[in-house]
């Protein structure tokens, strides 16, 4: 089932950020979304994952209500090790080491988040979003703090995650869009306007 927004309105400080927004995500694959800061992209993500309830309109297609998200802030639990942060979404320790290896973090499972660099934290947050058994994956600038060679090594895991579900990638980086996105949407606003780039 597709994730569908129908006539969604979201107000922030009494101003419309999403106004009569209707869009449909594909059943699977990567949709890239790019636009200026402050246009409403993050509000859209927060609405899709249920952190914001629309003032009106509907979001349908998330039968299990399970969304994997990597926010711009890493949001790792600081009192848990890296391995345990991953185990939360995996339902146990099995698989955590596999994901650490995929993110080129093997050997860092016993570290706590404060012991990691910014780029390493981003990789843990990315792994957590991709590993979660979800209906939808939302990635908000997931490759910040990573060099091109590292990003290239991670792209395959992002593509794999989108083989069975939709993945919405928000980025300002055109190279990331060209490398990953099956569909590209451009954004402006507020209120958020989305139009196809390809």
C-alpha positions as CSV (number, residue, x, y, z in Angstrom):
1,X,0.0,0.0,0.0
2,X,1.3,3.5,-0.9
3,X,1.8,6.2,1.7
4,X,-0.6,8.9,0.8
5,X,-1.0,12.4,2.2
6,X,-4.4,14.0,1.4
7,X,-5.1,17.7,1.9
8,X,-2.7,17.9,4.9
9,X,-2.5,21.1,6.8
10,X,0.1,21.7,9.6
11,X,0.4,25.0,11.4
12,X,3.4,26.1,13.3
13,X,3.1,29.3,15.4
14,X,-0.3,29.9,13.7
15,X,1.4,29.9,10.2
16,X,0.9,27.2,7.6
17,X,3.9,25.1,7.0
18,X,2.0,22.4,5.1
19,X,-1.1,23.7,3.4
20,X,-3.5,21.5,1.5
21,X,-0.5,19.2,0.7
22,X,-1.4,16.0,-1.2
23,X,1.2,13.5,-2.4
24,X,1.8,9.8,-2.9
25,X,5.0,8.0,-2.2
26,X,5.8,5.0,-4.5
27,X,5.4,1.5,-3.0
28,X,9.2,1.1,-3.0
29,X,12.3,2.9,-4.1
30,X,14.1,6.1,-3.2
31,X,12.5,9.5,-3.5
32,X,15.0,12.4,-3.1
33,X,13.7,15.7,-1.8
34,X,15.7,18.9,-2.0
35,X,14.9,22.5,-1.2
36,X,16.0,25.5,0.8
37,X,16.3,25.4,4.6
38,X,13.1,26.3,6.4
39,X,10.7,25.5,3.5
40,X,8.9,22.7,5.4
41,X,10.8,19.5,4.6
42,X,11.4,18.6,8.2
43,X,7.8,19.3,9.1
44,X,6.8,16.9,6.3
45,X,9.1,14.2,7.8
46,X,7.7,14.8,11.3
47,X,4.2,14.5,10.0
48,X,5.0,11.3,8.1
49,X,6.5,9.6,11.2
50,X,3.7,10.8,13.5
51,X,5.6,13.3,15.6
52,X,3.3,16.0,14.3
53,X,-0.5,15.4,13.9
54,X,-2.0,17.3,11.0
55,X,-4.4,20.1,11.8
56,X,-6.5,18.6,9.0
57,X,-6.1,16.1,6.3
58,X,-5.0,12.5,6.4
59,X,-1.9,10.3,6.2
60,X,-2.6,6.7,5.1
61,X,-0.7,3.7,4.0
62,X,1.3,3.1,7.2
63,X,-0.6,-0.1,8.2
64,X,1.8,-1.0,11.1
65,X,2.7,2.6,11.9
66,X,6.4,1.7,11.8
67,X,8.7,4.3,10.4
68,X,12.5,4.2,10.4
69,X,14.0,7.7,10.8
70,X,17.4,9.2,10.8
71,X,16.9,12.8,11.9
72,X,19.5,15.6,11.4
73,X,20.2,15.2,15.1
74,X,21.5,11.7,15.8
75,X,19.2,11.1,18.7
76,X,21.2,8.1,20.0
77,X,20.5,7.1,23.5
78,X,23.6,8.3,25.4
79,X,23.3,5.7,28.2
80,X,23.5,2.8,25.8
81,X,26.4,1.5,23.8
82,X,26.5,1.7,20.1
83,X,25.6,-2.0,19.9
84,X,22.7,-1.6,22.3
85,X,21.4,1.4,20.3
86,X,21.2,-0.9,17.3
87,X,19.8,-3.8,19.3
88,X,16.7,-1.7,20.2
89,X,15.5,-1.7,16.6
90,X,16.7,-5.2,15.8
91,X,14.9,-6.8,18.8
92,X,18.1,-8.1,20.3
93,X,21.9,-8.3,19.8
94,X,21.7,-10.5,16.7
95,X,22.4,-8.5,13.7
96,X,24.0,-5.5,15.5
97,X,27.5,-6.6,14.6
98,X,26.5,-7.1,11.0
99,X,25.2,-3.5,10.8
100,X,28.3,-2.2,12.5
101,X,30.4,-3.8,9.8
102,X,28.2,-2.4,7.1
103,X,28.6,1.1,8.5
104,X,32.4,0.5,8.8
105,X,32.1,0.7,12.6
106,X,33.3,-2.8,13.4
107,X,35.1,-2.7,16.8
108,X,33.1,0.3,18.1
109,X,30.0,-1.6,19.4
110,X,31.1,-1.2,23.0
111,X,31.6,2.6,22.7
112,X,29.0,5.0,24.0
113,X,27.8,7.8,21.7
114,X,29.9,10.5,23.3
115,X,33.0,8.5,22.4
116,X,32.2,8.7,18.6
117,X,32.9,11.5,16.1
118,X,30.0,13.3,14.5
119,X,30.3,11.2,11.3
120,X,30.4,8.0,13.3
121,X,27.2,9.0,15.1
122,X,25.6,9.7,11.8
123,X,26.4,6.2,10.7
124,X,24.9,4.6,13.8
125,X,21.7,6.7,13.3
126,X,21.6,5.7,9.6
127,X,22.1,2.0,10.5
128,X,19.3,2.2,13.0
129,X,16.9,3.7,10.5
130,X,17.8,1.2,7.8
131,X,17.8,-1.9,10.1
132,X,14.3,-1.2,11.6
133,X,11.5,-3.4,10.2
134,X,9.4,-0.5,9.0
135,X,6.8,0.5,6.4
136,X,8.7,3.7,5.5
137,X,12.3,5.0,5.9
138,X,12.9,8.8,6.3
139,X,16.5,10.1,6.1
140,X,17.2,13.7,6.8
141,X,20.7,14.7,5.6
142,X,22.0,11.3,6.6
143,X,25.5,11.7,5.2
144,X,26.6,14.9,6.9
145,X,30.2,14.7,8.1
146,X,31.1,11.9,5.7
147,X,33.6,12.0,2.9
148,X,32.7,10.9,-0.6
149,X,34.6,7.6,-0.4
150,X,32.7,6.6,2.8
151,X,29.3,7.7,1.3
152,X,29.9,5.5,-1.8
153,X,30.4,2.5,0.5
154,X,27.2,3.1,2.3
155,X,24.9,3.8,-0.7
156,X,24.4,0.1,-1.4
157,X,22.8,-0.4,2.0
158,X,20.4,2.5,1.4
159,X,19.4,1.1,-1.9
160,X,18.9,-2.3,-0.4
161,X,16.6,-0.9,2.3
162,X,14.4,0.7,-0.4
163,X,13.9,-2.5,-2.4
164,X,10.8,-3.5,-0.3
165,X,9.5,-0.1,1.0
166,X,9.6,3.6,0.2
167,X,12.5,5.7,1.4
168,X,12.4,9.5,1.4
169,X,15.9,11.1,1.4
170,X,16.2,14.7,2.2
171,X,19.4,16.3,1.1
172,X,20.9,19.5,-0.3
173,X,23.6,17.5,-2.1
174,X,22.9,17.0,-5.8
175,X,25.5,14.3,-6.1
176,X,23.6,12.2,-3.5
177,X,20.3,12.7,-5.3
178,X,21.9,11.7,-8.6
179,X,23.6,8.6,-7.0
180,X,20.6,7.3,-5.1
181,X,17.2,8.7,-6.0
182,X,14.8,6.9,-8.4
183,X,12.6,10.0,-8.3
184,X,13.6,13.6,-7.3
185,X,11.2,16.1,-5.9
186,X,12.1,19.8,-5.4
187,X,10.6,21.8,-2.6
188,X,10.0,25.5,-1.8
189,X,8.0,27.4,0.7
190,X,6.7,27.8,3.3
191,X,4.0,26.6,3.0
192,X,5.7,23.6,1.5
193,X,5.3,23.2,-2.3
194,X,6.7,20.0,-4.0
195,X,7.2,19.6,-7.7
196,X,8.9,16.9,-9.7
197,X,12.4,17.3,-10.9
198,X,12.5,14.0,-12.7
